[in-house]
């Protein structure tokens, strides 16, 4: 799976809305599998990307922040 994510990141760019969706889905999967530390890591990275891309006050950024709670 790591290779697929890396390939997608290189193809679409790290600041792509599609890449954000991929990371969000990965965080949800890790959380469902009770891999909470990995889910937290994915969501933290996603939050940083969205904060830079959208800004702190954007609803998309808040959605990711709520996943960290």
Secondary structure, DSSP 8 states (H G I E B T S, - for coil): -HHHHHHHHHHH-TT-HHHHHHHHHHHHHHHHTT-HHHHHHHHHHHHHHHHHHH-TTSHHHHHHHHHH-
